Amino acid sequence: MNKKLSLPLILFLILVFAFAIQLLRNAQGDDPKALESALIGKPVPVKTLQDLFVDKHYGVEIFQQGKPILFNVWATWCPTCYAEHQYLNQLAQQGVTIIGLDYKDKSAQAIKWLKDLGNPYQIVLKDEKGTIGLDFGVYGAPETFLIDGQGIIHYRHAGDLNQKVWEAKIQPLYQQLMERKE
Protein backbone atom coordinates (compact mmCIF):
# COMPACT_ATOMS: atom_id res chain seq x y z
CA MET A 1 0.00 0.00 0.00
CA ASN A 2 1.18 3.47 -0.79
CA LYS A 3 2.62 5.23 2.32
CA LYS A 4 0.96 8.51 1.33
CA LEU A 5 -2.47 6.86 1.50
CA SER A 6 -1.90 4.78 4.64
CA LEU A 7 -1.40 7.67 7.10
CA PRO A 8 -4.70 9.44 6.25
CA LEU A 9 -6.48 6.08 6.32
CA ILE A 10 -5.08 5.28 9.78
CA LEU A 11 -6.08 8.73 11.09
CA PHE A 12 -9.56 8.30 9.62
CA LEU A 13 -9.99 4.90 11.28
CA ILE A 14 -8.87 6.32 14.65
CA LEU A 15 -11.48 9.07 14.35
CA VAL A 16 -14.20 6.58 13.41
CA PHE A 17 -13.26 4.45 16.42
CA ALA A 18 -13.38 7.47 18.78
CA PHE A 19 -16.79 8.54 17.47
CA ALA A 20 -18.12 4.99 17.79
CA ILE A 21 -17.04 4.83 21.44
CA GLN A 22 -18.77 8.16 22.14
CA LEU A 23 -21.96 6.99 20.45
CA LEU A 24 -21.95 3.78 22.49
CA ARG A 25 -21.46 5.74 25.72
CA ASN A 26 -24.41 7.99 24.86
CA ALA A 27 -26.57 4.99 23.97
CA GLN A 28 -25.81 3.50 27.40
CA GLY A 29 -27.28 6.54 29.12
CA ASP A 30 -24.20 8.62 29.80
CA ASP A 31 -25.18 12.27 29.76
CA PRO A 32 -23.06 14.13 27.20
CA LYS A 33 -23.93 17.43 28.97
CA ALA A 34 -22.71 16.16 32.33
CA LEU A 35 -19.60 17.91 33.53
CA GLU A 36 -17.11 16.18 35.73
CA SER A 37 -16.38 17.93 38.98
CA ALA A 38 -13.32 17.39 41.10
CA LEU A 39 -15.39 18.67 44.03
CA ILE A 40 -17.85 15.75 44.22
CA GLY A 41 -17.45 14.23 47.67
CA LYS A 42 -15.49 17.22 48.96
CA PRO A 43 -16.45 20.21 51.13
CA VAL A 44 -17.57 23.41 49.46
CA PRO A 45 -14.60 25.65 48.63
CA VAL A 46 -15.54 28.66 50.69
CA LYS A 47 -13.67 31.85 51.30
CA THR A 48 -15.68 34.86 52.40
CA LEU A 49 -19.09 35.18 50.79
CA GLN A 50 -20.95 38.48 50.56
CA ASP A 51 -24.72 38.89 50.68
CA LEU A 52 -26.33 40.54 47.65
CA PHE A 53 -28.80 42.67 49.61
CA VAL A 54 -26.97 43.80 52.73
CA ASP A 55 -23.40 44.30 53.89
CA LYS A 56 -23.13 40.88 55.49
CA HIS A 57 -20.46 38.22 55.07
CA TYR A 58 -20.77 34.45 55.40
CA GLY A 59 -18.48 31.48 55.67
CA VAL A 60 -18.91 27.74 55.26
CA GLU A 61 -21.65 27.68 57.93
CA ILE A 62 -24.33 28.62 55.38
CA PHE A 63 -23.74 25.24 53.71
CA GLN A 64 -23.84 23.34 57.00
CA GLN A 65 -27.49 23.69 57.91
CA GLY A 66 -28.05 20.00 58.63
CA LYS A 67 -30.19 19.53 55.52
CA PRO A 68 -29.51 19.35 51.78
CA ILE A 69 -29.14 22.59 49.86
CA LEU A 70 -29.24 23.47 46.20
CA PHE A 71 -26.53 25.98 45.34
CA ASN A 72 -27.67 27.71 42.15
CA VAL A 73 -25.33 29.87 40.07
CA TRP A 74 -27.28 32.39 37.99
CA ALA A 75 -27.07 35.81 36.33
CA THR A 76 -29.42 38.38 34.84
CA TRP A 77 -27.53 38.28 31.53
CA CYS A 78 -28.26 34.55 31.19
CA PRO A 79 -31.39 33.65 29.16
CA THR A 80 -31.32 30.05 30.43
CA CYS A 81 -31.34 31.37 34.02
CA TYR A 82 -34.51 33.25 33.17
CA ALA A 83 -36.03 30.04 31.83
CA GLU A 84 -35.23 28.07 35.00
CA HIS A 85 -36.20 30.79 37.49
CA GLN A 86 -39.91 29.95 37.66
CA TYR A 87 -39.09 26.32 38.47
CA LEU A 88 -36.70 27.40 41.22
CA ASN A 89 -39.56 29.43 42.72
CA GLN A 90 -41.72 26.27 42.67
CA LEU A 91 -39.01 24.22 44.41
CA ALA A 92 -38.61 26.89 47.08
CA GLN A 93 -42.38 26.85 47.67
CA GLN A 94 -42.12 23.08 48.19
CA GLY A 95 -39.58 23.66 50.97
CA VAL A 96 -36.35 23.03 49.07
CA THR A 97 -33.56 25.21 50.47
CA ILE A 98 -31.77 27.09 47.70
CA ILE A 99 -28.79 29.39 48.04
CA GLY A 100 -28.16 31.58 45.00
CA LEU A 101 -24.92 32.95 43.63
CA ASP A 102 -25.32 35.95 41.35
CA TYR A 103 -22.41 35.33 38.98
CA LYS A 104 -20.44 38.05 37.12
CA ASP A 105 -23.35 40.44 37.34
CA LYS A 106 -24.22 43.93 38.52
CA SER A 107 -25.87 43.87 41.96
CA ALA A 108 -28.53 46.48 41.11
CA GLN A 109 -29.69 44.43 38.12
CA ALA A 110 -29.78 41.24 40.20
CA ILE A 111 -31.84 42.87 42.96
CA LYS A 112 -34.34 44.20 40.40
CA TRP A 113 -34.51 40.75 38.74
CA LEU A 114 -35.39 39.08 42.06
CA LYS A 115 -37.99 41.75 42.89
CA ASP A 116 -39.62 41.30 39.47
CA LEU A 117 -39.44 37.50 39.18
CA GLY A 118 -39.57 36.41 42.82
CA ASN A 119 -36.77 35.27 45.08
CA PRO A 120 -36.46 31.50 45.54
CA TYR A 121 -33.23 31.82 47.52
CA GLN A 122 -32.82 31.56 51.27
CA ILE A 123 -29.56 33.49 50.87
CA VAL A 124 -28.34 35.33 47.78
CA LEU A 125 -24.61 35.82 47.39
CA LYS A 126 -22.88 38.10 44.94
CA ASP A 127 -19.86 37.21 42.84
CA GLU A 128 -19.25 40.22 40.61
CA LYS A 129 -15.72 39.17 39.66
CA GLY A 130 -16.46 35.43 39.29
CA THR A 131 -13.95 34.30 41.92
CA ILE A 132 -16.42 32.15 43.88
CA GLY A 133 -17.64 30.58 40.66
CA LEU A 134 -14.04 29.85 39.76
CA ASP A 135 -13.54 28.09 43.12
CA PHE A 136 -16.55 25.88 42.31
CA GLY A 137 -15.29 25.21 38.78
CA VAL A 138 -18.24 26.99 37.19
CA TYR A 139 -18.13 27.12 33.39
CA GLY A 140 -21.06 29.52 33.13
CA ALA A 141 -24.55 30.14 34.35
CA PRO A 142 -26.72 28.38 35.21
CA GLU A 143 -25.14 25.60 37.22
CA THR A 144 -26.58 23.91 40.28
CA PHE A 145 -24.83 21.92 43.00
CA LEU A 146 -26.47 19.58 45.49
CA ILE A 147 -24.77 19.96 48.86
CA ASP A 148 -25.53 17.86 51.95
CA GLY A 149 -26.18 19.26 55.42
CA GLN A 150 -22.48 19.09 56.34
CA GLY A 151 -21.33 21.10 53.32
CA ILE A 152 -20.21 18.21 51.08
CA ILE A 153 -20.92 18.48 47.34
CA HIS A 154 -22.78 15.45 45.96
CA TYR A 155 -23.87 16.48 42.47
CA ARG A 156 -23.31 19.15 39.83
CA HIS A 157 -25.67 20.03 37.02
CA ALA A 158 -24.75 22.41 34.21
CA GLY A 159 -27.70 23.96 32.43
CA ASP A 160 -31.21 24.80 33.47
CA LEU A 161 -32.79 23.05 36.40
CA ASN A 162 -36.24 22.05 35.23
CA GLN A 163 -38.82 19.46 36.27
CA LYS A 164 -37.32 16.72 34.10
CA VAL A 165 -33.79 17.24 35.48
CA TRP A 166 -35.07 17.55 39.05
CA GLU A 167 -37.14 14.35 38.93
CA ALA A 168 -34.62 12.25 37.02
CA LYS A 169 -31.31 13.30 38.55
CA ILE A 170 -31.43 15.59 41.55
CA GLN A 171 -34.56 14.69 43.53
CA PRO A 172 -33.54 11.04 44.14
CA LEU A 173 -30.20 12.19 45.58
CA TYR A 174 -31.91 14.98 47.49
CA GLN A 175 -34.32 12.47 49.07
CA GLN A 176 -31.44 10.18 50.06
CA LEU A 177 -29.68 13.08 51.73
CA MET A 178 -32.90 14.11 53.52
CA GLU A 179 -33.28 10.57 54.87
CA ARG A 180 -29.67 10.54 56.05
CA LYS A 181 -30.28 13.78 57.91
CA GLU A 182 -32.91 12.19 60.15
Helices and strands as residue ranges (DSSP letters): H 3-27, E 49-51, E 57-58, G 60-63, E 69-74, H 79-93, E 98-103, H 107-117, E 123-127, H 131-136, E 143-147, E 153-158, H 163-165, I 166-170, H 171-181
